[in-house]
């Protein structure tokens, strides 16, 4: 970029802070064009003794606490919290009103038939019912909306003008988005366990393949189930985050991630695609059912973890590269 000069009043040369202000507001090149905000940061460091330079070069720009509070105050976060609170209660009332015995006699899936045995089995059914779609939507919403929403509000350019380094902006946004997503994955089974205990008692867990678990063993199996589901969600999170970087429309990022995973689930049902469907991101999403055997079977879950982490690493890497090279114009 060519050098510029600014007329100085009284023969004084402009300060670095004035230079930074000019660079951000008067230059023909937008300050959010790739590489330009690094120049702003360098100008701020040159003027580190001044108040403006200290503000611009401060390492604590966009602290996690501030970003977390911003996201918690959003209506979509509060709506998700309400859904997580209400859903187990609705499921429990449905079983109470519908009658679990009739459901079992009709030969319904094992987890449904055992859902009213006690808190553990109710939690397993709630997880089974939610992990295929509801939790996918929640993760896509948190991770796909976080950057795209800033662009749609025209505040993304402002954040880069502070200046916040692009890598730091993405890192802070992603940490908060993943924190909220994984917290949801923890809260749903925890609250379901409490609701299941209140409605159906605290009887030992029963495996759909036979056998029972005492309290400590049941909690261990639940932790395995929840931990595996959280790792699987990283593929959804990474894809939604990538789409959120590529578009200025939050709904497009969220809807795109959900749509692709729905398509993946449909394709996974086509057995003619073997062995290629084993590489679909949704192929191993229910592998946690192997944790309900009399002895935990790890083979399929290990494959699922490998596939999910591979997708997550690729999508996150592409998101970082694209955002570092992207001109923020909206």
C-alpha positions in Angstrom: 0.0 0.0 0.0 1.4 3.5 -0.9 2.4 5.8 1.8 0.2 8.8 2.6 0.8 12.2 4.1 -1.4 14.3 6.3 -1.0 18.1 6.6 0.3 19.0 10.0 -0.9 22.0 11.8 1.7 24.2 13.3 4.6 22.3 11.7 4.1 19.3 14.0 4.2 15.8 12.4 1.1 13.7 13.0 1.2 11.3 15.9 0.9 7.5 15.4 -2.6 7.6 16.9 -3.6 10.3 14.3 -2.0 8.2 11.6 -4.0 5.1 12.8 -7.2 7.1 12.8 -6.5 8.5 9.3 -5.6 5.0 8.1 -8.9 3.6 9.4 -11.2 6.4 8.2 -9.7 8.3 5.3 -7.7 5.8 3.4 -9.2 4.6 0.1 -8.4 1.0 1.1 -10.9 -0.4 3.7 -9.3 -1.2 7.0 -10.9 -4.6 7.0 -9.3 -5.6 3.7 -7.0 -8.5 4.2 -3.7 -7.5 5.8 -4.6 -3.9 6.5 -5.7 -4.3 10.1 -2.3 -5.8 10.8 -0.9 -2.4 9.7 -3.2 -0.7 12.2 -1.9 -3.0 15.0 1.7 -2.1 14.1 0.8 1.6 14.2 -0.7 1.1 17.7 2.5 -0.7 18.9 4.6 2.3 17.6 2.5 4.5 19.8 2.5 2.3 22.9 3.2 5.2 25.2 0.0 6.9 24.2 -3.5 6.2 25.5 -4.8 5.4 22.0 -2.0 3.1 21.2 -2.4 1.3 24.5 -6.1 0.8 23.8 -5.5 -0.5 20.3 -2.6 -2.8 21.2 -4.2 -4.2 24.4 -3.9 -8.0 24.4 -7.3 -8.3 26.2 -9.4 -7.3 23.2 -12.7 -9.3 23.0 -12.2 -11.2 26.3 -14.0 -14.5 26.7 -16.1 -13.2 29.6 -17.6 -10.4 27.5 -18.2 -12.6 24.5 -19.9 -15.2 26.8 -22.1 -12.6 28.4 -23.1 -11.3 25.0 -24.1 -14.7 23.8 -26.0 -15.6 27.0 -28.1 -12.5 26.7 -29.2 -13.3 23.2 -32.8 -14.6 22.8 -31.8 -17.6 20.9 -29.6 -18.8 23.8 -32.5 -18.3 26.2 -34.9 -20.1 23.9 -32.5 -23.1 23.7 -32.3 -23.1 27.5 -36.0 -23.2 27.7 -36.3 -26.1 25.3 -33.7 -28.1 27.2 -35.7 -27.5 30.4 -39.1 -28.3 29.0 -38.3 -31.2 26.7 -37.6 -33.9 29.4 -40.7 -32.8 31.2 -42.9 -33.2 28.1 -41.4 -36.6 27.4 -42.0 -37.8 30.9 -45.6 -36.5 30.9 -46.2 -38.2 27.5 -45.1 -41.5 29.0 -47.2 -41.0 32.1 -50.3 -40.1 30.0 -49.7 -42.7 27.3 -48.8 -45.6 29.4 -45.4 -47.3 29.2 -46.8 -50.8 29.5 -48.8 -50.4 26.2 -45.7 -49.1 24.5 -43.7 -52.1 25.5 -46.3 -54.5 24.5 -46.5 -53.1 20.9 -42.8 -54.1 20.4 -41.5 -50.5 20.2 -37.7 -50.0 20.1 -35.9 -51.2 23.2 -34.9 -47.8 24.6 -38.5 -46.6 24.3 -39.8 -49.6 26.0 -37.4 -49.2 28.9 -37.6 -45.5 29.2 -39.9 -45.6 32.3 -37.8 -48.2 34.2 -35.9 -45.4 36.0 -33.8 -42.3 35.8 -31.0 -43.9 33.9 -33.1 -45.4 31.2 -35.2 -42.3 30.8 -32.0 -40.3 30.3 -30.8 -42.8 27.7 -34.0 -42.4 25.8 -33.9 -38.6 26.0 -30.4 -38.7 24.6 -31.4 -41.1 21.8 -34.4 -38.9 20.9 -32.4 -35.7 20.8 -29.0 -36.5 19.4 -30.1 -37.1 15.9 -31.7 -33.7 15.2 -32.4 -31.4 18.2 -28.8 -31.3 19.4 -27.5 -31.0 15.9 -29.6 -27.9 15.4 -28.4 -26.4 18.8 -24.7 -26.9 17.9 -25.2 -25.6 14.4 -27.0 -22.5 15.8 -24.3 -21.7 18.3 -21.3 -22.3 16.0 -22.8 -21.2 12.7 -24.3 -18.0 13.9 -21.4 -16.6 16.0 -19.4 -15.0 13.1 -22.2 -14.7 10.5 -24.4 -12.7 12.9 -21.6 -10.1 13.4 -21.4 -9.7 9.7 -25.1 -9.4 9.3 -25.2 -6.7 12.0 -22.2 -4.9 10.3 -20.3 -5.1 13.5 -17.6 -7.5 12.2 -15.8 -4.6 10.5 -15.9 -2.7 13.7 -14.3 -5.5 15.6 -11.5 -5.8 13.1 -11.0 -2.0 13.3 -10.3 -2.2 17.1 -8.0 -3.9 15.9 -8.6 -7.5 16.9 -6.4 -10.0 15.1 -8.5 -12.3 12.9 -7.1 -15.4 14.5 -8.0 -14.1 18.0 -11.5 -13.1 16.8 -12.2 -16.6 15.5 -10.6 -18.3 18.5 -12.7 -16.3 21.1 -15.9 -16.8 19.1 -15.2 -20.6 18.7 -14.3 -21.1 22.3 -17.6 -19.5 23.5 -19.7 -21.3 20.8 -18.2 -24.7 21.7 -18.6 -24.0 25.4 -22.3 -23.3 25.0 -22.8 -26.3 22.7 -21.0 -28.8 25.0 -22.8 -27.3 28.0 -26.1 -28.1 26.3 -24.9 -31.7 25.8 -24.2 -31.9 29.5 -27.4 -30.2 30.7 -29.8 -32.3 28.7 -28.8 -35.7 30.2 -28.3 -34.2 33.7 -31.8 -32.6 33.8 -33.3 -35.7 32.1 -31.8 -37.8 34.9 -33.4 -35.6 37.5 -36.8 -35.6 35.8 -36.7 -39.3 35.1 -35.9 -40.0 38.8 -38.8 -37.7 39.9 -41.3 -39.3 37.5 -40.2 -42.9 37.4 -37.9 -43.5 40.4 -34.2 -44.4 40.8 -34.3 -48.1 39.9 -31.0 -49.6 38.5 -30.5 -49.1 34.8 -31.5 -51.9 32.4 -29.7 -52.6 29.2 -31.7 -53.0 26.1 -29.7 -56.2 25.3 -30.2 -57.6 28.8 -28.8 -57.2 32.2 -28.8 -54.4 34.8 -26.4 -51.7 36.0 -26.0 -50.5 39.6 -25.9 -46.8 40.2 -22.1 -46.3 39.8 -22.0 -48.4 36.7 -25.0 -46.7 35.2 -23.4 -43.3 35.7 -20.2 -44.5 34.1 -22.1 -45.7 31.1 -24.0 -42.4 30.9 -20.7 -40.5 30.9 -19.4 -42.6 28.1 -22.6 -42.0 26.1 -22.5 -38.2 26.7 -18.8 -37.9 26.1 -19.0 -39.8 22.8 -22.0 -37.7 21.6 -20.1 -34.5 22.4 -17.1 -35.6 20.3 -19.5 -36.5 17.5 -21.0 -33.0 17.7 -17.6 -31.4 16.8 -18.1 -32.4 13.1 -21.4 -30.4 13.1 -19.8 -27.5 15.0 -16.9 -27.3 12.5 -19.1 -27.4 9.4 -21.5 -24.8 10.8 -18.5 -22.6 11.8 -17.0 -22.9 8.3 -20.3 -21.9 6.7 -20.6 -19.0 9.2 -17.3 -17.7 8.0 -18.2 -18.0 4.3 -21.6 -16.3 4.5 -23.1 -13.1 6.0 -26.4 -14.9 6.6 -26.7 -16.6 9.9 -29.7 -18.6 8.8 -27.8 -19.9 5.8 -24.9 -21.1 7.9 -27.2 -22.8 10.5 -29.6 -24.2 7.9 -26.8 -25.3 5.6 -25.1 -27.3 8.3 -28.3 -29.0 9.5 -29.3 -29.8 5.9 -26.0 -31.4 5.1 -26.2 -33.6 8.2 -29.8 -34.6 7.4 -28.7 -35.5 3.9 -25.8 -37.5 5.4 -28.2 -39.4 7.6 -30.4 -40.2 4.6 -27.4 -41.5 2.6 -26.3 -43.5 5.5 -29.5 -45.6 5.3 -28.6 -46.7 1.8 -26.7 -50.0 2.4 -25.7 -50.1 -1.3 -23.2 -47.4 -0.5 -21.1 -49.7 1.6 -18.2 -49.4 2.3 -18.2 -45.6 1.4 -21.0 -44.6 3.8 -18.7 -45.4 6.7 -17.0 -42.1 6.0 -20.2 -40.1 6.3 -20.1 -37.9 9.4 -23.4 -39.4 10.7 -22.6 -43.0 10.2 -21.3 -43.6 13.7 -23.6 -41.1 15.6 -25.3 -43.9 17.5 -22.2 -46.0 18.1 -22.6 -45.1 21.8 -25.2 -47.8 22.0 -22.3 -50.2 22.3 -21.7 -48.8 25.7 -24.9 -50.4 26.9 -23.7 -54.0 26.4 -22.7 -56.0 29.4 -19.2 -55.1 28.5 -18.4 -51.8 26.7 -17.4 -52.5 23.1 -15.0 -49.7 22.0 -14.2 -50.6 18.4 -17.0 -48.8 16.6 -16.8 -45.8 19.0 -13.1 -45.4 18.3 -13.8 -45.4 14.6 -16.6 -42.8 15.1 -14.2 -40.6 17.2 -11.6 -40.8 14.4 -14.1 -39.8 11.7 -15.6 -36.9 13.7 -12.2 -35.5 14.7 -11.0 -35.7 11.1 -14.0 -33.8 9.8 -13.7 -31.2 12.6 -10.0 -30.6 11.9 -10.5 -30.2 8.2 -13.5 -27.9 8.5 -11.9 -25.7 11.2 -8.7 -25.4 9.2 -10.5 -24.3 6.1 -12.5 -21.8 8.1 -9.3 -20.3 9.5 -7.6 -20.1 6.1 -10.7 -18.6 4.4 -11.2 -16.0 7.1 -7.6 -14.9 7.2 -7.7 -14.3 3.4 -11.2 -12.8 3.3 -12.0 -9.1 2.6 -14.7 -8.1 5.1 -16.9 -5.7 3.0 -20.4 -6.1 4.5 
